[in-house]
Amino acid sequence: MIKITLPDGTLKEFSKGSTPMDVAKSISEGFARNVISAAFNDTKVETVTPLYEDGSLILFTWNDVEGKQTFWHSSSHIVAQALEELYPGIKLTIGPSIENGFYYDVDLGENSISDKDFPAIEKKALEIARGKHPFKMRAVTKAEALALYKEQDNEYKTELIENLEDGTITFCDHDTFTDLCRGGHIPNTGIVKAIKILSVAGAYWRGNENNKQLTRVYGISFPKQKELTEYLELLEQAKQRDHRKLGKELELFTFSAKVGQGLPLWLPKGAALRERLENFLKKAQKKAGYEMVITPHIGQKELYVTSGHYAKYGEDSFQPIKTPKMDEEFLLKPMNCPHHCEIFNFKPHSYKDLPKRFAEFGTVYRYEQSGELHGLTRVRGFTQDDAHIFCTPDQLDQEFKNVIDLSLYVLNSLGFDNFKAQVSVRDLNNPDKYIGSVENWEKAENAIINAAKEKGLDFVIESGEAAFYGPKLDFMVKDALGRNWQLGTIQVDYNLPERFDLTYKGSDNESHRPVMIHRAPFGSMERFIALLLEHTGGNFPLWLTPDQVIILPVSEKYEKYAKKVLNSLEINEIRALLDNRNETVGKKIREAEMNKIPFMIIIGENEEATNTISVRKHGGEDLGSIAIKEFSDLVTSEINSNLKSF
Amino acid sequence: MIKITLPDGTLKEFSKGSTPMDVAKSISEGFARNVISAAFNDTKVETVTPLYEDGSLILFTWNDVEGKQTFWHSSSHIVAQALEELYPGIKLTIGPSIENGFYYDVDLGENSISDKDFPAIEKKALEIARGKHPFKMRAVTKAEALALYKEQDNEYKTELIENLEDGTITFCDHDTFTDLCRGGHIPNTGIVKAIKILSVAGAYWRGNENNKQLTRVYGISFPKQKELTEYLELLEQAKQRDHRKLGKELELFTFSAKVGQGLPLWLPKGAALRERLENFLKKAQKKAGYEMVITPHIGQKELYVTSGHYAKYGEDSFQPIKTPKMDEEFLLKPMNCPHHCEIFNFKPHSYKDLPKRFAEFGTVYRYEQSGELHGLTRVRGFTQDDAHIFCTPDQLDQEFKNVIDLSLYVLNSLGFDNFKAQVSVRDLNNPDKYIGSVENWEKAENAIINAAKEKGLDFVIESGEAAFYGPKLDFMVKDALGRNWQLGTIQVDYNLPERFDLTYKGSDNESHRPVMIHRAPFGSMERFIALLLEHTGGNFPLWLTPDQVIILPVSEKYEKYAKKVLNSLEINEIRALLDNRNETVGKKIREAEMNKIPFMIIIGENEEATNTISVRKHGGEDLGSIAIKEFSDLVTSEINSNLKSF
């Protein structure tokens, strides 16, 4: 007999060789029908894996993240089989689950797949699924494994197997299909009731741009057709709100093949919006005692050797910039902190000067492979709303809390009210990953957890998620479509002060090491604006939106009065446009709607005669005929009610 | 006989072999005594060079730039002789005149020279000068020339001679001293009455950092002792105003050896000052119809191949940034224009959309050798207040005039009222240097000259000073010490629109090429702030200065009232500080003077009792006891009187 501990603490005995599914059935037949995956002693196992020792067991259903992973990974096997049957001779490589669905990377050889082929693939995959074929793991020798894929002439699987140790290699079989696989499957294919192929894209073998480009087939699957329908609706909504689409339509930013992928060019409306966001934060930061600094976008190699970044950013990064002088090399800055440390070192400090809070909208550059790039959310150059606080150990707690206050102010002002915090701490099993003493790490982790508690944040602690130089707190925001985004970070650092030999003179007249906090409430301006576009669907908060008002005269006759209205709005610092093209008001309204302009002012004979304006809100609400002054007050009061002072 | 034409058009006849000095004497003995240099048919000659053909002759005195150049170059021979006599065995290299004085680069071998050696060098040089030794040019064969310097074991002169063609080599003798020299000397050493060695510095042979470092001995000389005294006074004044010294004292900026030479770090007060300057220009630009954009600090190599910059910025520059992907290389941007062209190309334009005026405070990076770097005036990274105007050919004249208006507004607002303009046009003898058609160059040059005339600028036209891609107008400003600075540039460009294939649809429905104007009223923020520091001696215009007011309570007892005063100033947006340290008012005033704070408010018993403040201006003027409100109004009205709206 073996002893199995369940998550609720229950301890049950089973005969040796019982499977997780047996355990599930012992709880209830109904529950067992929903179990699709399991973890034994924190390791993923099949629901049919026989257990021979005591241990803890977790059983997962579709409602668990782990259940979905297993479901989608299993679905990738089904789709792979369908692809092999439809396109004989293609070479399979890898097929993992992802956040939403799964993909399979295949070398299609002479074949190609496009949108029009998706229905046939889905049909074939569903046919296979309906066969209710069980997924069966099978241990093979390295020689057997190599033999299979050499026969198929599949150099990819062969390469994968060659890097595995004999005795650890397993295949997974279902129906007529066999794949090299470490395991983690649902009981049988029949649980998959709905499959959708979403897209195809290029992907380099092993993610290396110098390798062959494969075809990545993205898909998603569900245990009910209804869930697929709902997901596709959400996807359609997300597509309408895609920041790349809206960014182009609203003329906020663009990319140029000549300038380079992942390097956004901010168009006038986007640059102005970004400046308003920056000014909003600058104002709050000024009140919070921050001082702005400006530092260059490059630094000598020596700077990053000192900071430790040079050792961390290696061959996968932008390479050093050589100069005519042999021994002088520079790097594009991947972070602002080394520069701010050197600013701190500008002159000696006393404890009376601390905290020093240096802020900068600092543009940093980090290489990403072209396949990883995505609009403004994954770029090669981005601007952090960065700041570094240098304080005494005694001031750390208070400073951390102040930063949380500032971050909450930012989130609330931008309309994000659904968020959690994640505290990332060390992986205690992997101490070599981290720079700095254990004592300092403990101090820092405690400071963060205490601050999160005191500020009443809804937070989780994630072991092993800390950066190599310190623990941190991240805000995880849920957007209007229910998706989670990591946004804004606060990070304690006991490491850089050592590396840059930062000191201050204490009240004891001795030299001490300051503590450093890195923080960025927006995270990156690029990513934040992308998120805000998708969250609001382009309907930005009134204080932030590019054009607040558009004036639409019904004919040229009223242009003079329209200009008078425009002028009086501008005097009240309302951002207004005049559309005096020779077009119908209907067309002008449609375009203003598409441009997400919050207020439209329609001007005709009656308005001019009565010295009023007719106001229509974005979306159609009619505010009727009002005086210009009344309208200005309305706009100003709406702005003030949304944008409180810090 | 030969016919000599003088600058005023006079034509005189002289016997063959007459010298420029003979010509000078024919004008007047008194004038001849002042003549120290000459140019025959635009080529510099000695005053004693015999002339054998007809030609035009210009005679220079100390009052001419060319006269000073000759005077200072001749002085470098005298100083070189003094150095050889004082430090036998040293190796001479080159000794040109510079803007103020001259230098000689020497390989001192085992010797070294420091400040304390300067008087001995000056004494020896003056002794030589007093000998009234004539400078005599002498043609030598290449073999003779090499023999002399091989005997002296001087590899530098040997290298220079080896690159010269036999038959073109000349020596210059005076007293016991001989130097390889192309000519251009004053009649004799006796004309030099005052010599000052100013400094020594390291300098690489041939300016190449991989070569041996030599010692550069800087000096200056004058025909009268009094002029030297005046010059040294000016130098002392300049030293007090040196922007590197003031920048440090006022905590505006710093440099870090780790970040790298020539890469300024802006400290809080400097960053805030820079932001005020930028906001000042942004406001004016907004009124002038500019739109801000933001572009990255790198671009693909392809971008600069298209723009032509890649061919121009070669091995002397920051080298390309390689990436993990073999065929993908980036460059630090040396200019913003290629990025702005790509922004223009974001969408099709109609003539109705033009002009488009894209502005950016764009930070660019250009490699400079470490020996060339100087504070903020010569750096490796700097921020241009850049903008590019894309307009139709018909709009060019008006746009150019508008830019001149904006530039004049900037200069006047910052207290520069002494300036000239320089229009840089092609070198007609060197057409291959320039990109673009002759027709377009002519159009552009005419537009600039017309605009300069119409705006009543005091301007000169300089042939051959244009950039390779277009003619330009630069503002040359004279600062408070009488020194000239190049500041602000406006440049017409017919070239980049071709290279980037920029087009707009004209009223004829055909595709046309827009014209481009590059402009930067400040030039670079770094250089402008350096100049402003030296021009004002750190006493910035009140609207711009870091701290406008400092409040100095005479004792702790008055701190509460002091804070009330501070608060009411802050409400009126006056930048005020409170110095509540436990120090004497005398010390606080001295420090406030050093920090160049325009107004000091002294607060004691009487002030608190009468609800007033005592105000002392920077420099000592006492404004007596006034009400807080009265003082706020005074500050505000002083700001408004200095800073008009655009």
Boltz contact constraints between the chains, C-beta under 6 A:
constraints:
  - contact:
      token1: [A, 209]
      token2: [B, 325]
      max_distance: 6.0
  - contact:
      token1: [A, 254]
      token2: [B, 346]
      max_distance: 6.0
  - contact:
      token1: [A, 256]
      token2: [B, 342]
      max_distance: 6.0
  - contact:
      token1: [A, 258]
      token2: [B, 302]
      max_distance: 6.0
  - contact:
      token1: [A, 258]
      token2: [B, 303]
      max_distance: 6.0
  - contact:
      token1: [A, 258]
      token2: [B, 342]
      max_distance: 6.0
  - contact:
      token1: [A, 259]
      token2: [B, 299]
      max_distance: 6.0
  - contact:
      token1: [A, 259]
      token2: [B, 303]
      max_distance: 6.0
  - contact:
      token1: [A, 259]
      token2: [B, 342]
      max_distance: 6.0
  - contact:
      token1: [A, 260]
      token2: [B, 300]
      max_distance: 6.0
  - contact:
      token1: [A, 263]
      token2: [B, 296]
      max_distance: 6.0
  - contact:
      token1: [A, 265]
      token2: [B, 295]
      max_distance: 6.0
  - contact:
      token1: [A, 265]
      token2: [B, 343]
      max_distance: 6.0
  - contact:
      token1: [A, 266]
      token2: [B, 293]
      max_distance: 6.0
  - contact:
      token1: [A, 266]
      token2: [B, 294]
      max_distance: 6.0
  - contact:
      token1: [A, 268]
      token2: [B, 291]
      max_distance: 6.0
  - contact:
      token1: [A, 271]
      token2: [B, 292]
      max_distance: 6.0
  - contact:
      token1: [A, 271]
      token2: [B, 293]
      max_distance: 6.0
  - contact:
      token1: [A, 271]
      token2: [B, 294]
      max_distance: 6.0
  - contact:
      token1: [A, 291]
      token2: [B, 268]
      max_distance: 6.0
  - contact:
      token1: [A, 292]
      token2: [B, 271]
      max_distance: 6.0
  - contact:
      token1: [A, 293]
      token2: [B, 266]
      max_distance: 6.0
  - contact:
      token1: [A, 293]
      token2: [B, 271]
      max_distance: 6.0
  - contact:
      token1: [A, 294]
      token2: [B, 266]
      max_distance: 6.0
  - contact:
      token1: [A, 294]
      token2: [B, 271]
      max_distance: 6.0
  - contact:
      token1: [A, 295]
      token2: [B, 265]
      max_distance: 6.0
  - contact:
      token1: [A, 296]
      token2: [B, 263]
      max_distance: 6.0
  - contact:
      token1: [A, 296]
      token2: [B, 381]
      max_distance: 6.0
  - contact:
      token1: [A, 297]
      token2: [B, 297]
      max_distance: 6.0
  - contact:
      token1: [A, 299]
      token2: [B, 259]
      max_distance: 6.0
  - contact:
      token1: [A, 300]
      token2: [B, 260]
      max_distance: 6.0
  - contact:
      token1: [A, 302]
      token2: [B, 258]
      max_distance: 6.0
  - contact:
      token1: [A, 303]
      token2: [B, 258]
      max_distance: 6.0
  - contact:
      token1: [A, 303]
      token2: [B, 259]
      max_distance: 6.0
  - contact:
      token1: [A, 316]
      token2: [B, 324]
      max_distance: 6.0
  - contact:
      token1: [A, 318]
      token2: [B, 321]
      max_distance: 6.0
  - contact:
      token1: [A, 319]
      token2: [B, 322]
      max_distance: 6.0
  - contact:
      token1: [A, 321]
      token2: [B, 318]
      max_distance: 6.0
  - contact:
      token1: [A, 321]
      token2: [B, 321]
      max_distance: 6.0
  - contact:
      token1: [A, 322]
      token2: [B, 319]
      max_distance: 6.0
  - contact:
      token1: [A, 323]
      token2: [B, 367]
      max_distance: 6.0
  - contact:
      token1: [A, 324]
      token2: [B, 316]
      max_distance: 6.0
  - contact:
      token1: [A, 325]
      token2: [B, 209]
      max_distance: 6.0
  - contact:
      token1: [A, 342]
      token2: [B, 256]
      max_distance: 6.0
  - contact:
      token1: [A, 342]
      token2: [B, 258]
      max_distance: 6.0
  - contact:
      token1: [A, 342]
      token2: [B, 259]
      max_distance: 6.0
  - contact:
      token1: [A, 343]
      token2: [B, 265]
      max_distance: 6.0
  - contact:
      token1: [A, 346]
      token2: [B, 254]
      max_distance: 6.0
  - contact:
      token1: [A, 367]
      token2: [B, 323]
      max_distance: 6.0
  - contact:
      token1: [A, 381]
      token2: [B, 296]
      max_distance: 6.0
